[in-house]
Amino acid sequence: MSGGGDKHLKPATKLVRGGRRPEWTGPVVNPPVWRASTHLYEKDADRQAAGGNNNDGQFFYGRRGSPTQWALAEALTQLEPGAAGTVLYPSGVAAIAGGLLAVLKPGDRLLMADNAYDPSRSMATGLLKRLGVTTTFFDPLDLDAYRTLFAEPVRAVWLESPGSLTFEVCDVPALAAIARDHGAVSLIDNTWASPLGFAALSHGCDITMMSLSKHVGGHSDLMMGSASAGERWYRALRRTAQDLGQVVSPDDAALAARGLRTMGLRLEAQTRSALKIAQWLEAQPQVARVLSPLLPSDPGHALWRRDFTGGCGLFGFVLASADRTAAARVVDALQLFGIGYSWGGYESLALVTTPQDHRTVMPSPDTAGPAIRLAIGLEDADDLIADLAEALAGKETP
Ligand SMILES: *Cc1c(COP(=O)(O)O)cnc(C)c1O
């Protein structure tokens, strides 16, 4: 779905205005939920005209959406500088598949960052391999080694920054520029930062995707994904999504749009709390290392400051006793953190992770042990710190 005017406005204003075209909202504030498979026509000729006009914002049939989905897609496009349009998918993983399948064909070679989200890795080694695409995993922090991989033809590069579980920030503009110089397409999983924290297309990527189940939904009650791109790749994304029959329900689109309106405030609050908690954790004797580019001490902090305009509440830490049982004991002892997947909701979550199980190239000596991933919600940061203090202390008792 293409974006309209409002390009000059600041992100906070775009979050409020995005997609609320008067012809979609009518006299109310939010675009109503158009729950429909069938769109009715006056005459056969009207139906024929609609079928031939496969453009955004045209009624045709439920699979091409209605104003509820168009409004969300348009709001996301307006947030993404350089985007011509956004495609919605029923999950973030479906958006990853939608992006990769729009670009790749049998015989192609894909380079994938070694710290990509594990289901992205599985897609490369499973589905894409069966379709005749070969994948080489690479260390996104080693530009020299990455450059040598272009000795053989490369069709596409898959990036994620900060990396999943270990949160390394990579030099996206440099990686994307090298790809472009070799005629390769750059795709990025921008779920962590969202367009509010990282303008992926302006930094050289061709296609950017995110899981809307995280920050956009924001309330742990919906699954959705999106991919945005400039004109050329937006057309390819849209075509491929239509071929695959991808559609999101209008009810979920309305929920996601509702979440989007407050995403900026939530991200600001969660980033502030995450930094405070990460700094506190850094000073604890039971903690070997905190994995967060928000911290000035983090190796990725300089790049994060250079390229990003925001953060989020998600980061990790490694216990001094690099032992899975100890990590599980800490997580089990937490009272204010739920144990569960996903993140970006209003409530805090904790999870024991084992990054080394999801890497084949990157050396990660100090993150090799099990880590704990925290998704900081909207609770008071001091309450969360007190909870962490008790859980870390409890781990000492036999
Ligand atoms: C959760 C997540 C996804 C997948 O999103 P779903 O909506 O859960 O399918 C993709 N990338 C990252 C980085 C994620 O954290």
The ligand as an SDF file (V2000), in Angstrom:
LIG
                    3D

 15 15  0  0  0  0  0  0  0  0999 V2000
    9.7020  -12.4200   16.3620 C   0  0  0  0  0  0  0  0  0  0  0  0
   10.6560  -12.1020   15.2830 C   0  0  0  0  0  0  0  0  0  0  0  0
   10.3640  -12.4030   13.9580 C   0  0  0  0  0  0  0  0  0  0  0  0
    9.1660  -13.2030   13.5600 C   0  0  0  0  0  0  0  0  0  0  0  0
    7.9890  -12.5900   13.8100 O   0  0  0  0  0  0  0  0  0  0  0  0
    6.6220  -13.4000   14.0920 P   0  0  0  0  0  0  0  0  0  0  0  0
    5.6220  -12.3210   13.9860 O   0  0  0  0  0  0  0  0  0  0  0  0
    6.7650  -13.9960   15.4490 O   0  0  0  0  0  0  0  0  0  0  0  0
    6.4920  -14.4350   13.0180 O   0  0  0  0  0  0  0  0  0  0  0  0
   11.2700  -12.0240   12.9970 C   0  0  0  0  0  0  0  0  0  0  0  0
   12.4200  -11.4020   13.3180 N   0  0  0  0  0  0  0  0  0  0  0  0
   12.7420  -11.1100   14.5880 C   0  0  0  0  0  0  0  0  0  0  0  0
   14.0230  -10.4230   14.8520 C   0  0  0  0  0  0  0  0  0  0  0  0
   11.8770  -11.4630   15.6040 C   0  0  0  0  0  0  0  0  0  0  0  0
   12.2140  -11.2130   16.8680 O   0  0  0  0  0  0  0  0  0  0  0  0
  1  2  1  0
  2  3  1  0
  2 14  2  0
  3  4  1  0
  3 10  2  0
  4  5  1  0
  5  6  1  0
  6  7  2  0
  6  8  1  0
  6  9  1  0
 10 11  1  0
 11 12  2  0
 12 13  1  0
 12 14  1  0
 14 15  1  0
M  END
$$$$
